[in-house]
Amino acid sequence: MPITIEEVVERIADWRDKSVAVHPLSGGLTNTNYRVEVDGTPYVVRIPGASTELLAVHRKNEYHNTKAAAQAGVTPKIAHYLHDENVMALEFIHGETMSIARLQGPGMPTRMAESLRKLHAGPRFLLDFNMVRLTEYYLKVADEHAVRIPDRFRDRMPAVYRVEEALARHPLPTVPCHNDLLAENYIDDGKMLWLIDFEYSGNNDPTFELGNTCQEQQFDEPRLVEMCAAYFGSPQADKLARMKLNMIMSDVGWTLWAAIQAKISAIDYDFWGWAVERWARAEAKIDSAEFERWLAEV
């Protein structure tokens, strides 16, 4: 059984004999989160969910990378950490948790790119991240645990390997990436967009990061171009094509993540619907007339 929030509060020595108020936070898809006020100072406590090892969450990597991202100035600092339970108590960022609608607003792709450039210029992360290898791992987990996956998924793996081969022809230097930038993993304090939850972070091709977050925000072509221009200095055709292929790779991998969650998670969320939505987007792009052009352009 996961540790309780009461046990966490009891184990943090600096919080003993102080006024502590605990408030559950909604929205976590892997973990249980709380706002904990200690003598009026707020923290966010993150308790890992059950069986997250099946989702390829490497907690030592997450801890190392969260500290590195905090050093880069894009995520809150870790105030306390229970190593045996992998529980983080983080400094609280006063700001608005983002939504897809908010990140589709004017100028937001540029602001997102600014935060990503800051992260990518920061200290290297502990491990590398490769979505193709993660997809292969998730397929193995699905086989071993009788997880339902979308029809035709395995039939599409040759297309996935074609994308991998194309991207490897002229590889970009890897940088420390978040790799899972849902809208809710951005917090706007009015000055900058902070990034949170580094469970899948690792050194990676920066265009995966850009493609992943553009896909999660359902960006249209003008927003994709704005993001590319803000990050690279101009909307270079090969970089845009890399982003678009990595939008496919993002949906391919996170489709299986959601399918596994539908099997193992105790969180009340429609993970299967999430998987079906992402798989439909991935298939549509693989079948599109532009797919072959993107492969050629990279």
N, C-alpha and C positions, 0 to 999 in steps of 0.2 A: 504493500500500500504506500502511495506517495506520502511524504511528510505533510502534516497539517500546517496551516498558517500560524496556529497557536504555538506549535512546537518550534517553528522558525523564530517567532518573536522571543520565545523563551531562550533560545540558543544564542542569540546575538547579545553578547555581554554588554555592549554599549547602550542597549535599549532597556536594560533592567532598571527597576526603580524609577522609571519615567512614565509619563502619561502616553499611552499608546492607543490609537484608534485605527481600526481596520475596516477598509471599504473594498468589496469585490469590484474588479474591473471587467467589463464585458469585452468580447471581440477576439480573444485568443483562440487560435485554431489548433494549437499543439500543447499549450501550457495553460495553467491557471494563474491569473494575475491579480494583484491586490495593490491598492494604494494604502500605505501605512504611514500615519502621521505620528511622529515621535517628538513629544514636547513641541508640537506645532510644525516640525520640519517634515515635509512629505518625502516619501520614497516609493518606488515601484518594486514590489517583490514578485519574482517570477518563479513558480514551482513547476518543474517539468511534468508533462503528462506521462501516463503509463505506456510502456512498450515503444517509446520513441526511438529506441535503437533500431527497430525494424524500418524506420523512416530515414535511417542513415544520419541521425543527428549525433555528431561527435562533440561531446560536452567540453573536453579539454581544448579542442579547436575553437569552440564558441567562446570560451572564457578568454583564451589568448587573443582572439580577434576582436572581441568587445573592448578589451584594454587598448589594443592597437588603434581601433577606430576612435576611441575616446581621446587618445593622444593626437590623432589627426583632427580632432575638434568637431566631429560630426555625430557623436552619440554620447549619451550621459555616461559619467564615470561610475564604476562599480564601487559602492560604499562598503558592502559586506558580501562575503561569499562563503557558503557552506560547501566545502569541496566534496564531502562524502555524499551529499544529496544534490549537488549541482544546482543549488538555489542561489539566485542573485538578488541582492537588494541594490537598486540603482538610484542615483540621484534623480529627482523628479524634474522634468522639463515642463514649464508652464507654457502651454500652447494648445493649438487645435489639432486633433487627430484628423488627418486628411481623408477624403473620400474620392472616388473616381470623378464625381462631378466637380469637386473643388480643384483637382489637379488638371482638369480639362480647361480651366479658366485661362484668361489671357496672360501670357508671360510665364505660365507655370512650367512648361517644358524647359525654358531657359534656367529657371531657378533650380529645377531638379538637376539639370546638367551641372550647375555650379557646385551643388553639394556632392555630386558623384565625382567630379574632378578633384575635389578636396579629399574625399575618401581614397581615391585611386592614387593620389600623390603621397599618401601616408605610409606608415610602416608596413612591410610585407606581413601577410598572414601566415599562420602556422602550416596549413595544408593547402593543396591545390583543389580546384573544383572543376569537374568535367561532366557535363550533363549526359553525354552518351554513356559513359561508364556508370553513372548513377541510374540511368534508365535500365541498363543491363542488370544492375543489382536489384532494382525494384521488380523486374520480371522474374528474377530468381525467388524473391520473397513471395510474389504472387503465386508461383508454382508451389512453394513449400507450405503455404498457409491457405491454399484454396481460395485465393482472392479473385473475385469476379473483375475482369477488365473489359474494356469496350471491344466490340466485334472488330475484326480486321486489324487489331493493333499490331500483332506480330507480322501480318502481311505487309505492313508499312515500314518495317525496320530497314529494308534495303534503301528506301528514300532517306531515312535518318543517316545511314552510313554514307550516302552520296553527299549530304550536307556536311558531314564531318570531313570527308575527303576534300571537298571544295574549300572549306574554311582553312584547311591545313596547307593549301598551296602557297599562300602568302600570309603566314600567321602574324598576328600582332603580339607585341610583348605583353605578358600577363601582368595584371595589377591586382591589388587587394579589392575584391568585389563582395557585395552583399549577396547577390544572386537570387533574392526572393523579395523583390520590392513591390509588394501589394500597396495599395493606397494607404492602408492603415499603418504601414511601417514608416510613413513620413509624419512628422509633427512640425507644424508651422508656429514659430514663436513670434512671428511678425517681422523678423530680420532674416532668418534662414530656415531652411527645411532640415530638421534633424532626422537621422535614420535610427531605427530601433530593430531589435530582434535579429541577431547575427547567427542563427542556428545553421544556416546553409552557406555561410560565408567561406571564401577561399580565393586564392589567386586564380584569375581567370581572364579570358579575352574580354576587354572592356565593352565590346559590342554585344556580348551576351547580356551584360548588365543593362545596357541601353535598350536592347530589344525586349528583355524580360519586363522592364518597368513600363515601356510603351505598350506592350501587349496587355499587361494588367490594367492599365488605365484606358484601354480601348481607343488609343490615339488614332486619328485619321492621318492622311498623308501630310497636310500642312504642319501638324504637330510633330510628326516624325522628322520632317525636314528641319523644323525649329530645334528639336533636340539634337540632331546630328550637327547642325551648324554651331550651336552653342557649345557643344563638347569639342568638336574637331576644328572649329574655326570657319568651316564652310561645309555645305551639304554634299560631300564627295560621293559620287555614284557608288564606288566600291564599298564605302563605309555604310551607306544606306542599305545596300544589298546584304551586307553582313548582318546588320541589325534585323532585317526582315527574315533572313534565314534563322537567326537566333530567336526570333519571336516564335517560329515553329518549334524549335528545340525546347524552348521554355514550356510551351503547352504540352509537348510530348511527355516530358519528364514529370511535370506536375499533375498530369492526368493520372499517372500511376500512383503518385503520392496520395492523391485524393481517393483513389480506389482502395488503397491499403487502409487509409483512415476510415473509410466507410466500414471496413471489417473490424478494426481494432479500437477505434476511439470511443471514449465515453462522453465526449462533448456532443451536445445536442446541436447538430448541424447537418445539412444535406450534402455530405461529401460526395455521394454518388452523382447527384445533380451537378456538382462542381466539376467532377471528372468528365461527365458527358459533354458539358459546355466547352471545356477546353479541348477535348478530343475533336469535337465538331469544327472548332476553329482551325486546329492543326490540319485536319483532313482537307478542309476547304482550301487552305493555302498550298498544300502539296499538289492538289488537283488543279490549281489555278494556272492560267496561261503564263503568268509571270514567273512561276517557279524555275523553269529552265533558264530564263534570263538572269534571275538572281544568282543561280549557280555559275553562270558564265561570267557575270560581272565581278565576282569575288576572286 
